[in-house]
Amino acid sequence: MAKIPVVLDCDPGHDDAVALVLAASVCDLVAVTTLAGNVGLAHTTRNALGLVQLLELDVPVHSGAAGPLTGVGVADASHVHGESGLEGATFPATLSVTVSSDDAVGHLIDTARAVDGLWVVATGPLTNVAQAMQRDPGFAARLGGIAIMGGGTFGNVTPVAEFNVHYDPEAAAVVLGSDAGIPVLMCGLDLTHQVLVSDELVAQVAALPNRFGPFAAGFLGAYLANVRARTGSDHDAALHDPCAVLALTHPELFEMRARHVSVETTGSLTRGMTVVDRRPWTKGGNVQWAERIDAPAALDVIVAAIAAAP
């Protein structure tokens, strides 16, 4: 079967890095667009460029939003991902791959016009996607769909708000409030906490005979150590972002249900909360909400993608 054409909209980020190598393997990766989120835009863009170079991909990288729609500064996740956003990874001081433009939004709009059935896989805040919808009201309707890592019935920044949505809840509200009628797949924390980076996974990836395997083991090991240090536990670390890729390419691994999901933008205690209607008598919804995943099978696909890299 033909691979699904995808633009990966991301803020690398350890789990975004895994999503990128996975998308390069199981999708027709058309482009990478970047934005601020886990760390600032300069770092997320350089991380994306370094990964594209290391993976030897002929894929353009377009940088985008440097902050949320409101322009109000918010805290990043450098305490988890390190100052560079990809602690444990070392790229050459000078990269041969350079950014194609600083207009990720324009590129999203143009690509949706040019590529039939294009999906956006969004693994960072939804600012770029929301801006594309605002700049071109027909943008969303031209997509094949949107796969999102974000939200949850619990939070990791506040008790109720997940990082990507909390970073720019107004953008998430624009995207989830779209009336384009396209498929929206959503992998929240309830789902992503089922797929874990463990010591065993790091060792498995480190033992791969290619260049990217040990490289990935370095940054995954650093991510796992940071999460354990932050939580004061020896728990494994959730591998969030690849789930959004797999929801699109490997739906047989998932249990999904139509749910209505909205975003709280004003509550003093609940800003950034995704309100998921799970009442058993409600029908339909604006997203396919991922509830369960076959985690061992998902990790097998991820490891195979890393093994297939240079």
C-alpha contacts under 8 A as a table, 3 or more apart, distances in Angstrom:
res1	aa1	res2	aa2	distance
3	K	26	V	6.81
3	K	27	C	5.05
3	K	28	D	5.28
4	I	27	C	5.28
4	I	28	D	5.51
4	I	117	G	7.58
4	I	118	L	7.33
4	I	119	W	7.49
4	I	249	T	7.55
5	P	27	C	6.17
5	P	28	D	4.47
5	P	29	L	5.94
5	P	30	V	6.22
5	P	115	V	7.61
5	P	117	G	6.87
5	P	118	L	5.15
5	P	119	W	6.25
6	V	23	A	7.89
6	V	27	C	6.48
6	V	28	D	5.96
6	V	29	L	5.03
6	V	30	V	5.65
6	V	31	A	7.25
6	V	118	L	5.69
6	V	119	W	4.83
6	V	120	V	5.66
6	V	121	V	6.69
7	V	29	L	6.14
7	V	30	V	5.52
7	V	31	A	4.92
7	V	32	V	5.65
7	V	33	T	7.09
7	V	108	L	7.75
7	V	118	L	7.48
7	V	119	W	6.46
7	V	120	V	4.99
7	V	121	V	6.23
8	L	20	L	7.22
8	L	23	A	7.70
8	L	29	L	7.41
8	L	31	A	6.52
8	L	32	V	4.87
8	L	33	T	6.18
8	L	120	V	6.09
8	L	121	V	4.96
8	L	122	A	6.14
8	L	123	T	7.54
9	D	32	V	5.94
9	D	33	T	4.65
9	D	34	T	5.70
9	D	35	L	7.66
9	D	120	V	6.83
9	D	121	V	6.02
9	D	122	A	4.71
9	D	123	T	6.23
9	D	124	G	6.85
9	D	128	N	7.73
10	C	16	D	6.33
10	C	32	V	7.41
10	C	33	T	6.30
10	C	34	T	5.05
10	C	35	L	6.44
10	C	44	T	7.98
10	C	122	A	6.05
10	C	123	T	5.00
10	C	124	G	4.86
10	C	125	P	7.87
11	D	16	D	6.64
11	D	34	T	5.60
11	D	35	L	5.48
11	D	36	A	5.94
11	D	37	G	5.67
11	D	38	N	6.01
11	D	39	V	7.37
11	D	41	L	7.71
11	D	44	T	5.11
11	D	45	T	7.49
11	D	123	T	7.12
11	D	124	G	5.30
11	D	125	P	7.91
12	P	15	D	7.24
12	P	16	D	4.81
12	P	17	A	5.76
12	P	38	N	6.95
12	P	44	T	5.02
12	P	45	T	7.66
12	P	47	N	6.09
12	P	48	A	6.41
12	P	85	G	6.33
12	P	86	L	6.88
13	G	16	D	5.08
13	G	17	A	6.19
13	G	38	N	6.01
13	G	39	V	7.80
13	G	44	T	7.17
13	G	81	H	6.10
13	G	85	G	5.11
13	G	86	L	5.48
14	H	17	A	5.14
14	H	18	V	6.68
14	H	81	H	6.65
14	H	85	G	7.26
14	H	86	L	5.55
14	H	87	E	7.91
14	H	219	F	6.67
14	H	220	L	6.73
14	H	223	Y	6.74
15	D	18	V	5.10
15	D	19	A	6.21
15	D	239	L	5.70
15	D	240	H	6.08
15	D	241	D	5.26
15	D	242	P	6.73
16	D	19	A	4.80
16	D	20	L	6.10
16	D	123	T	6.47
16	D	241	D	5.55
16	D	242	P	7.09
17	A	20	L	5.08
17	A	21	V	6.51
17	A	48	A	7.66
17	A	51	L	7.21
18	V	21	V	5.32
18	V	22	L	6.07
18	V	216	A	7.99
18	V	241	D	7.49
18	V	242	P	6.21
18	V	302	I	7.67
19	A	22	L	5.03
19	A	23	A	5.94
19	A	241	D	5.67
19	A	242	P	4.21
19	A	243	C	7.85
19	A	245	V	6.62
20	L	23	A	5.08
20	L	24	A	6.11
20	L	51	L	7.96
20	L	242	P	7.96
21	V	24	A	5.09
21	V	25	S	6.38
21	V	55	L	7.46
21	V	305	A	6.52
21	V	306	I	6.49
21	V	309	A	7.44
22	L	25	S	5.14
22	L	26	V	6.16
22	L	27	C	7.92
22	L	242	P	6.95
22	L	245	V	7.39
22	L	302	I	6.13
22	L	305	A	5.39
22	L	306	I	7.19
23	A	26	V	5.33
23	A	27	C	5.05
23	A	28	D	7.51
23	A	29	L	6.28
23	A	245	V	6.39
24	A	27	C	5.88
24	A	28	D	6.88
24	A	29	L	5.56
24	A	57	L	7.89
25	S	305	A	5.60
25	S	308	A	7.52
26	V	249	T	6.95
26	V	305	A	7.69
27	C	249	T	7.31
29	L	32	V	7.80
29	L	59	V	7.23
30	V	59	V	6.31
30	V	60	P	7.69
31	A	59	V	5.32
31	A	60	P	5.16
31	A	61	V	6.09
31	A	62	H	7.77
32	V	48	A	7.59
32	V	59	V	7.10
32	V	60	P	6.30
32	V	61	V	4.79
32	V	62	H	6.39
33	T	61	V	5.66
33	T	62	H	4.78
33	T	63	S	5.64
33	T	64	G	6.74
33	T	104	A	5.58
34	T	41	L	7.24
34	T	44	T	6.57
34	T	45	T	5.74
34	T	48	A	7.50
34	T	61	V	7.45
34	T	62	H	6.35
34	T	63	S	4.73
34	T	64	G	5.54
34	T	65	A	7.50
34	T	104	A	7.13
35	L	40	G	7.76
35	L	41	L	5.38
35	L	44	T	6.80
35	L	45	T	7.31
35	L	63	S	6.21
35	L	64	G	4.98
35	L	65	A	4.79
35	L	66	A	5.90
35	L	67	G	7.57
35	L	124	G	7.55
35	L	125	P	7.80
35	L	127	T	7.77
35	L	128	N	7.16
36	A	39	V	5.90
36	A	40	G	4.69
36	A	41	L	4.24
36	A	42	A	7.95
36	A	44	T	6.57
36	A	64	G	7.93
36	A	65	A	6.23
36	A	66	A	5.04
36	A	67	G	5.82
36	A	125	P	7.90
37	G	40	G	6.35
37	G	41	L	7.51
37	G	67	G	7.54
37	G	76	D	5.85
37	G	77	A	7.29
37	G	124	G	6.34
37	G	125	P	6.27
37	G	164	N	7.30
37	G	167	Y	6.97
38	N	44	T	7.69
38	N	76	D	5.14
38	N	77	A	4.55
38	N	78	S	6.20
38	N	81	H	7.01
38	N	85	G	6.35
38	N	124	G	7.71
39	V	43	H	6.47
39	V	44	T	6.39
39	V	76	D	5.37
39	V	77	A	6.16
39	V	78	S	5.75
39	V	81	H	7.93
39	V	83	E	7.18
39	V	84	S	7.10
39	V	85	G	5.53
40	G	43	H	5.62
40	G	44	T	6.32
40	G	66	A	6.92
40	G	76	D	7.58
41	L	44	T	5.13
41	L	45	T	5.88
41	L	63	S	7.51
41	L	64	G	7.72
41	L	65	A	7.37
41	L	66	A	5.39
42	A	45	T	5.37
42	A	46	R	6.15
43	H	46	R	5.11
43	H	47	N	6.06
43	H	84	S	5.71
43	H	85	G	6.53
44	T	47	N	5.10
44	T	48	A	6.24
44	T	84	S	7.82
44	T	85	G	6.63
45	T	48	A	5.07
45	T	49	L	6.20
45	T	61	V	7.83
45	T	63	S	6.20
45	T	99	V	7.88
46	R	49	L	5.02
46	R	50	G	6.04
47	N	50	G	5.07
47	N	51	L	6.16
47	N	85	G	7.63
47	N	86	L	7.07
48	A	51	L	5.18
48	A	52	V	6.16
48	A	61	V	7.29
49	L	52	V	5.13
49	L	53	Q	6.14
49	L	61	V	6.76
49	L	95	L	7.54
49	L	97	V	6.01
49	L	98	T	6.67
49	L	99	V	7.18
50	G	53	Q	5.11
50	G	54	L	6.07
50	G	91	F	6.07
50	G	92	P	7.95
50	G	95	L	6.71
50	G	97	V	7.44
51	L	54	L	5.04
51	L	55	L	5.94
52	V	55	L	5.16
52	V	56	E	6.00
52	V	57	L	5.32
52	V	58	D	7.76
52	V	59	V	7.19
52	V	97	V	7.56
53	Q	56	E	4.99
53	Q	57	L	6.45
53	Q	95	L	7.58
53	Q	96	S	7.28
53	Q	97	V	5.99
54	L	57	L	7.92
54	L	212	F	7.48
54	L	310	P	7.67
55	L	212	F	7.50
55	L	309	A	6.16
55	L	310	P	6.05
56	E	310	P	7.38
60	P	99	V	7.14
60	P	100	S	5.90
61	V	98	T	7.64
61	V	99	V	5.28
61	V	100	S	5.63
61	V	101	S	7.43
62	H	99	V	5.80
62	H	100	S	5.40
62	H	101	S	4.95
62	H	102	D	5.61
62	H	103	D	6.32
62	H	104	A	4.90
62	H	107	H	7.36
63	S	99	V	7.04
63	S	101	S	6.38
63	S	102	D	4.56
63	S	103	D	6.21
63	S	104	A	5.29
64	G	102	D	5.71
64	G	103	D	5.60
64	G	104	A	4.57
64	G	105	V	6.55
64	G	128	N	6.46
65	A	68	P	7.20
65	A	104	A	7.80
65	A	127	T	6.51
65	A	128	N	6.04
67	G	71	G	5.97
67	G	72	V	7.49
67	G	73	G	6.85
67	G	127	T	7.82
68	P	71	G	5.35
68	P	72	V	6.69
68	P	73	G	7.45
68	P	127	T	6.02
68	P	167	Y	6.88
68	P	168	D	5.12
68	P	171	A	7.43
69	L	72	V	7.90
69	L	127	T	6.28
69	L	131	Q	7.90
69	L	168	D	6.78
69	L	170	E	6.74
69	L	171	A	6.35
70	T	170	E	7.64
74	V	167	Y	6.39
75	A	167	Y	7.64
76	D	79	H	7.96
76	D	167	Y	7.89
77	A	80	V	5.50
77	A	81	H	6.21
77	A	82	G	7.82
77	A	85	G	7.96
78	S	81	H	4.83
78	S	82	G	4.56
78	S	83	E	5.22
78	S	84	S	7.51
78	S	85	G	6.08
79	H	82	G	5.69
79	H	83	E	7.56
79	H	226	N	7.79
80	V	223	Y	6.95
80	V	226	N	5.74
80	V	227	V	6.27
80	V	230	R	7.54
81	H	84	S	7.36
81	H	85	G	4.67
81	H	86	L	5.65
81	H	87	E	5.94
81	H	223	Y	6.44
81	H	226	N	7.52
82	G	85	G	5.06
82	G	86	L	6.26
82	G	87	E	5.02
83	E	86	L	7.78
83	E	87	E	7.24
84	S	87	E	6.20
86	L	89	A	5.81
86	L	219	F	6.55
87	E	219	F	5.95
87	E	222	A	6.19
87	E	223	Y	7.17
88	G	218	G	5.15
88	G	219	F	4.06
88	G	220	L	7.47
88	G	221	G	7.39
88	G	222	A	5.28
88	G	223	Y	7.74
89	A	215	F	6.72
89	A	216	A	7.68
89	A	218	G	6.31
89	A	219	F	5.20
91	F	95	L	7.76
92	P	95	L	6.04
95	L	98	T	7.08
99	V	102	D	7.45
101	S	104	A	7.09
103	D	106	G	5.34
103	D	107	H	6.34
104	A	107	H	5.00
104	A	108	L	6.12
104	A	128	N	6.95
105	V	108	L	5.11
105	V	109	I	6.34
105	V	128	N	5.67
105	V	129	V	7.13
105	V	131	Q	6.52
105	V	132	A	5.21
106	G	109	I	5.13
106	G	110	D	6.11
106	G	132	A	7.15
107	H	110	D	5.08
107	H	111	T	5.89
108	L	111	T	5.22
108	L	112	A	6.12
108	L	129	V	7.90
108	L	132	A	6.87
109	I	112	A	5.29
109	I	113	R	6.54
109	I	132	A	6.26
109	I	136	D	7.19
109	I	139	F	5.99
110	D	113	R	5.21
110	D	114	A	6.31
111	T	114	A	4.92
111	T	115	V	5.77
111	T	118	L	7.79
112	A	115	V	5.58
112	A	116	D	7.17
112	A	118	L	6.06
112	A	139	F	6.79
112	A	142	R	5.95
112	A	143	L	5.95
113	R	116	D	7.47
113	R	139	F	7.97
113	R	142	R	6.79
115	V	118	L	5.72
116	D	142	R	7.87
116	D	143	L	7.63
116	D	144	G	7.53
117	G	142	R	7.66
117	G	143	L	5.87
117	G	144	G	4.24
117	G	145	G	7.78
118	L	142	R	7.90
118	L	143	L	5.20
118	L	144	G	5.06
118	L	145	G	7.16
119	W	143	L	5.84
119	W	144	G	5.13
119	W	145	G	4.96
119	W	146	I	5.53
119	W	147	A	7.38
120	V	143	L	7.66
120	V	145	G	6.66
120	V	146	I	4.86
120	V	147	A	6.33
121	V	146	I	5.83
121	V	147	A	4.68
121	V	148	I	5.98
121	V	244	A	6.60
121	V	245	V	6.55
122	A	125	P	7.51
122	A	126	L	6.85
122	A	146	I	7.28
122	A	147	A	6.15
122	A	148	I	4.90
122	A	149	M	6.37
122	A	244	A	7.58
123	T	148	I	6.10
123	T	149	M	5.03
123	T	150	G	7.40
123	T	164	N	7.92
123	T	241	D	5.49
123	T	244	A	7.14
124	G	149	M	7.23
124	G	150	G	7.78
124	G	164	N	5.53
125	P	128	N	7.95
125	P	150	G	7.93
125	P	163	F	7.99
125	P	164	N	4.39
125	P	165	V	6.08
125	P	167	Y	6.32
125	P	168	D	6.11
125	P	171	A	7.70
125	P	172	A	7.58
126	L	129	V	5.41
126	L	130	A	6.06
126	L	164	N	7.38
126	L	165	V	7.46
126	L	168	D	6.94
126	L	171	A	5.43
126	L	172	A	5.59
126	L	175	V	7.37
127	T	130	A	5.16
127	T	131	Q	6.08
127	T	168	D	6.73
127	T	171	A	5.15
127	T	172	A	7.54
128	N	131	Q	5.16
128	N	132	A	6.21
129	V	132	A	5.09
129	V	133	M	6.35
129	V	171	A	7.80
129	V	175	V	7.11
130	A	133	M	5.06
130	A	134	Q	6.21
130	A	171	A	5.21
130	A	172	A	7.27
130	A	174	V	5.79
130	A	175	V	5.65
131	Q	134	Q	4.94
131	Q	135	R	5.94
131	Q	171	A	7.78
132	A	135	R	5.13
132	A	136	D	5.92
132	A	137	P	7.97
132	A	139	F	6.66
133	M	136	D	5.31
133	M	137	P	5.31
133	M	138	G	7.27
133	M	139	F	5.70
133	M	140	A	6.27
133	M	174	V	7.94
133	M	175	V	7.67
134	Q	137	P	5.91
136	D	139	F	5.36
137	P	140	A	7.23
138	G	141	A	5.58
138	G	142	R	6.66
139	F	142	R	5.51
139	F	143	L	6.97
140	A	143	L	5.41
140	A	145	G	7.80
140	A	178	S	7.80
140	A	180	A	5.91
140	A	182	I	7.39
141	A	144	G	7.95
141	A	180	A	4.94
141	A	181	G	7.12
141	A	182	I	6.49
143	L	146	I	7.54
143	L	182	I	7.21
144	G	182	I	6.69
144	G	183	P	7.19
145	G	182	I	5.33
145	G	183	P	4.75
145	G	184	V	5.75
145	G	185	L	7.92
146	I	182	I	7.79
146	I	183	P	6.52
146	I	184	V	4.91
146	I	185	L	6.32
147	A	184	V	5.76
147	A	185	L	4.55
147	A	186	M	5.95
147	A	187	C	7.91
147	A	244	A	5.57
147	A	245	V	7.15
147	A	247	A	7.31
147	A	248	L	6.76
148	I	184	V	7.46
148	I	185	L	6.05
148	I	186	M	4.80
148	I	187	C	6.10
148	I	244	A	5.64
149	M	164	N	7.82
149	M	186	M	6.02
149	M	187	C	4.85
149	M	188	G	5.99
149	M	240	H	6.94
149	M	241	D	5.80
149	M	243	C	7.21
149	M	244	A	5.40
150	G	162	E	6.53
150	G	163	F	7.44
150	G	164	N	5.60
150	G	165	V	6.05
150	G	186	M	6.83
150	G	187	C	6.08
150	G	188	G	4.90
150	G	189	L	7.13
151	G	154	F	7.89
151	G	155	G	7.52
151	G	161	A	6.84
151	G	162	E	5.10
151	G	163	F	7.75
151	G	164	N	7.25
151	G	165	V	5.99
151	G	186	M	7.99
151	G	187	C	7.42
151	G	188	G	4.62
151	G	189	L	6.39
151	G	273	M	7.12
151	G	274	T	5.41
152	G	155	G	6.47
152	G	160	V	7.87
152	G	161	A	7.44
152	G	162	E	6.45
152	G	187	C	7.85
152	G	188	G	4.29
152	G	189	L	4.78
152	G	190	D	5.77
152	G	273	M	7.88
152	G	274	T	6.23
152	G	276	V	7.81
153	T	160	V	6.89
153	T	188	G	7.69
153	T	189	L	7.40
153	T	190	D	6.74
153	T	274	T	6.84
153	T	275	V	7.19
153	T	276	V	6.72
154	F	159	P	6.13
154	F	160	V	4.59
154	F	161	A	6.43
154	F	162	E	7.17
154	F	189	L	7.15
154	F	190	D	7.56
155	G	158	T	5.45
155	G	159	P	4.82
155	G	160	V	4.10
155	G	161	A	4.03
155	G	162	E	4.39
155	G	163	F	7.58
155	G	189	L	7.45
155	G	273	M	7.58
156	N	159	P	6.48
156	N	160	V	7.38
156	N	161	A	6.28
156	N	162	E	5.09
156	N	163	F	6.42
157	V	160	V	7.75
157	V	161	A	5.81
157	V	162	E	5.76
157	V	163	F	5.63
157	V	166	H	7.38
158	T	161	A	5.12
158	T	162	E	7.26
160	V	270	T	6.34
160	V	272	G	7.63
160	V	273	M	5.35
160	V	274	T	7.80
161	A	165	V	6.97
161	A	166	H	5.66
161	A	270	T	7.04
161	A	271	R	7.09
161	A	272	G	5.02
161	A	273	M	4.44
161	A	274	T	6.97
162	E	165	V	5.79
162	E	166	H	5.82
162	E	189	L	7.29
162	E	272	G	7.15
162	E	273	M	7.16
163	F	166	H	5.00
163	F	167	Y	5.89
164	N	167	Y	5.31
164	N	168	D	6.90
165	V	168	D	5.49
165	V	169	P	5.02
165	V	172	A	6.00
165	V	272	G	5.46
165	V	273	M	7.42
165	V	274	T	7.69
166	H	169	P	5.40
166	H	271	R	6.89
166	H	272	G	4.10
166	H	273	M	7.13
167	Y	272	G	7.55
168	D	171	A	5.44
168	D	172	A	6.53
168	D	272	G	7.50
169	P	172	A	4.96
169	P	173	A	6.05
169	P	263	V	6.58
169	P	264	E	7.16
169	P	265	T	5.73
169	P	271	R	7.31
169	P	272	G	5.03
170	E	173	A	5.04
170	E	174	V	6.33
170	E	265	T	6.31
171	A	174	V	5.10
171	A	175	V	6.37
172	A	175	V	5.18
172	A	176	L	6.02
172	A	263	V	6.81
173	A	176	L	5.26
173	A	177	G	5.64
173	A	262	S	6.68
173	A	263	V	5.41
173	A	264	E	7.93
173	A	265	T	7.83
174	V	177	G	5.10
174	V	178	S	6.27
175	V	178	S	5.41
176	L	261	V	7.19
176	L	262	S	6.59
176	L	263	V	7.89
176	L	286	N	7.14
176	L	287	V	7.92
177	G	262	S	7.43
178	S	181	G	7.60
183	P	287	V	6.92
183	P	288	Q	7.51
184	V	286	N	7.20
184	V	287	V	4.89
184	V	288	Q	6.07
185	L	244	A	7.56
185	L	247	A	6.97
185	L	248	L	7.53
185	L	287	V	5.81
185	L	288	Q	4.87
185	L	289	W	6.28
185	L	290	A	7.29
186	M	244	A	7.13
186	M	287	V	6.53
186	M	288	Q	6.15
186	M	289	W	5.13
186	M	290	A	6.05
187	C	190	D	7.82
187	C	191	L	5.92
187	C	192	T	6.61
187	C	243	C	6.64
187	C	244	A	6.01
187	C	247	A	7.80
187	C	289	W	6.52
187	C	290	A	5.29
187	C	291	E	7.87
188	G	191	L	5.55
188	G	192	T	6.20
188	G	289	W	7.89
188	G	290	A	7.26
189	L	192	T	4.92
189	L	193	H	5.71
189	L	240	H	7.49
190	D	193	H	5.94
190	D	194	Q	7.45
190	D	291	E	6.79
191	L	194	Q	5.67
191	L	195	V	7.75
191	L	290	A	6.23
191	L	291	E	5.52
191	L	292	R	5.79
191	L	293	I	6.89
192	T	195	V	5.59
192	T	238	A	6.17
192	T	239	L	6.39
192	T	240	H	4.76
192	T	241	D	7.76
192	T	243	C	6.54
193	H	196	L	6.66
193	H	237	A	7.83
193	H	238	A	4.87
193	H	239	L	7.17
193	H	240	H	7.10
194	Q	238	A	7.10
194	Q	292	R	7.72
194	Q	293	I	7.10
194	Q	295	A	6.32
195	V	238	A	5.79
195	V	239	L	5.60
195	V	240	H	7.28
195	V	295	A	5.34
195	V	298	A	7.66
195	V	299	L	7.35
196	L	236	D	5.90
196	L	237	A	5.29
196	L	238	A	4.53
196	L	239	L	5.31
197	V	201	L	6.08
197	V	202	V	7.14
197	V	220	L	7.25
197	V	224	L	6.68
197	V	236	D	5.68
197	V	237	A	5.04
197	V	238	A	6.16
197	V	239	L	6.07
198	S	201	L	5.12
198	S	202	V	6.36
198	S	224	L	7.32
198	S	236	D	5.15
198	S	237	A	6.88
199	D	202	V	5.16
199	D	203	A	6.21
199	D	221	G	7.60
199	D	236	D	7.87
200	E	203	A	5.13
200	E	204	Q	6.10
201	L	204	Q	4.99
201	L	205	V	6.19
202	V	205	V	5.27
202	V	206	A	6.04
202	V	217	A	5.10
202	V	220	L	6.46
202	V	221	G	6.11
203	A	206	A	4.98
203	A	207	A	6.25
203	A	217	A	7.12
204	Q	207	A	5.37
204	Q	208	L	6.93
205	V	208	L	5.46
205	V	213	G	5.12
205	V	214	P	6.36
205	V	216	A	7.02
205	V	217	A	5.61
205	V	303	V	6.84
205	V	306	I	7.59
205	V	307	A	7.79
206	A	213	G	5.48
206	A	214	P	4.24
206	A	215	F	7.63
206	A	216	A	7.43
206	A	217	A	5.03
206	A	218	G	7.79
207	A	213	G	7.15
207	A	214	P	6.90
208	L	213	G	5.26
208	L	214	P	6.85
208	L	307	A	6.29
209	P	213	G	7.10
209	P	307	A	7.76
210	N	213	G	5.77
210	N	214	P	7.54
210	N	307	A	6.73
210	N	309	A	7.13
210	N	310	P	5.86
211	R	214	P	6.16
211	R	215	F	6.49
211	R	309	A	7.83
211	R	310	P	5.94
212	F	215	F	4.88
212	F	216	A	5.88
212	F	306	I	6.67
212	F	307	A	7.58
212	F	309	A	6.13
212	F	310	P	6.09
213	G	216	A	5.17
213	G	217	A	6.17
213	G	306	I	5.97
213	G	307	A	6.32
213	G	309	A	7.86
214	P	217	A	4.86
214	P	218	G	6.24
215	F	218	G	5.22
215	F	219	F	6.80
216	A	219	F	5.37
216	A	220	L	5.95
216	A	306	I	7.86
217	A	220	L	5.07
217	A	221	G	5.76
218	G	221	G	5.30
218	G	222	A	6.35
219	F	222	A	5.04
219	F	223	Y	6.12
220	L	223	Y	4.98
220	L	224	L	6.11
221	G	224	L	5.12
221	G	225	A	6.17
222	A	225	A	5.09
222	A	226	N	6.13
223	Y	226	N	5.12
223	Y	227	V	6.20
223	Y	237	A	7.73
224	L	227	V	5.24
224	L	228	R	6.20
224	L	236	D	6.75
224	L	237	A	5.63
225	A	228	R	5.17
225	A	229	A	6.09
226	N	229	A	5.04
226	N	230	R	6.08
227	V	230	R	5.11
227	V	231	T	6.09
227	V	237	A	6.26
228	R	231	T	5.22
228	R	232	G	5.65
228	R	233	S	5.26
228	R	234	D	5.61
228	R	235	H	6.40
228	R	236	D	7.47
228	R	237	A	7.62
229	A	232	G	5.15
229	A	233	S	7.01
239	L	242	P	6.90
239	L	243	C	7.74
240	H	243	C	5.98
240	H	244	A	7.91
241	D	244	A	5.74
241	D	245	V	7.41
242	P	245	V	5.24
242	P	246	L	6.33
242	P	302	I	7.80
243	C	246	L	5.05
243	C	247	A	5.99
244	A	247	A	5.18
244	A	248	L	6.79
245	V	248	L	5.49
245	V	249	T	6.36
246	L	249	T	4.95
246	L	250	H	4.96
246	L	251	P	6.83
246	L	298	A	7.50
247	A	250	H	5.70
247	A	251	P	5.11
247	A	253	L	7.78
247	A	254	F	6.90
247	A	290	A	7.85
248	L	251	P	6.04
250	H	253	L	5.89
250	H	254	F	7.76
251	P	254	F	5.43
252	E	255	E	7.88
253	L	293	I	5.47
253	L	294	D	5.23
253	L	297	A	7.33
253	L	298	A	7.11
254	F	290	A	6.63
254	F	291	E	7.31
254	F	292	R	5.56
254	F	293	I	4.46
254	F	294	D	6.60
255	E	290	A	6.04
255	E	291	E	5.61
255	E	292	R	5.02
255	E	293	I	6.43
256	M	288	Q	5.82
256	M	289	W	5.29
256	M	290	A	4.38
256	M	291	E	5.58
256	M	292	R	7.22
257	R	288	Q	5.36
257	R	289	W	5.30
257	R	290	A	6.71
257	R	291	E	7.37
258	A	283	K	7.74
258	A	284	G	5.16
258	A	285	G	4.96
258	A	286	N	7.06
258	A	287	V	5.73
258	A	288	Q	4.56
258	A	289	W	6.00
259	R	276	V	6.69
259	R	277	D	6.05
259	R	278	R	6.81
259	R	283	K	7.86
259	R	284	G	6.05
259	R	285	G	4.18
259	R	286	N	6.29
259	R	287	V	5.65
259	R	288	Q	6.22
259	R	289	W	5.93
260	H	276	V	6.03
260	H	277	D	5.48
260	H	284	G	7.09
260	H	285	G	3.96
260	H	286	N	5.06
260	H	287	V	6.29
261	V	274	T	6.32
261	V	275	V	5.49
261	V	276	V	4.60
261	V	277	D	6.42
261	V	285	G	7.32
261	V	286	N	6.63
261	V	287	V	6.86
262	S	274	T	5.67
262	S	275	V	5.22
262	S	276	V	6.82
263	V	272	G	6.27
263	V	273	M	5.75
263	V	274	T	4.66
263	V	275	V	6.00
264	E	267	G	6.50
264	E	270	T	6.46
264	E	271	R	5.24
264	E	272	G	5.46
264	E	273	M	5.29
264	E	274	T	6.52
264	E	275	V	7.22
265	T	270	T	7.81
265	T	271	R	4.89
265	T	272	G	5.88
265	T	273	M	7.79
266	T	270	T	7.50
266	T	271	R	5.51
267	G	270	T	4.77
267	G	271	R	4.88
268	S	271	R	6.20
270	T	273	M	5.43
277	D	282	T	7.68
278	R	282	T	7.54
279	R	282	T	5.73
285	G	288	Q	7.48
290	A	293	I	7.78
293	I	298	A	7.56
294	D	297	A	5.56
294	D	298	A	6.14
295	A	298	A	4.91
295	A	299	L	6.10
296	P	299	L	5.19
296	P	300	D	6.26
297	A	300	D	5.00
297	A	301	V	6.47
298	A	301	V	5.25
298	A	302	I	6.37
299	L	302	I	4.93
299	L	303	V	6.03
300	D	303	V	5.23
300	D	304	A	6.08
301	V	304	A	5.08
301	V	305	A	6.25
302	I	305	A	5.13
302	I	306	I	6.38
303	V	306	I	5.06
303	V	307	A	6.04
304	A	307	A	4.94
304	A	308	A	6.11
305	A	308	A	5.09
305	A	309	A	6.54
306	I	309	A	5.34
307	A	310	P	7.96
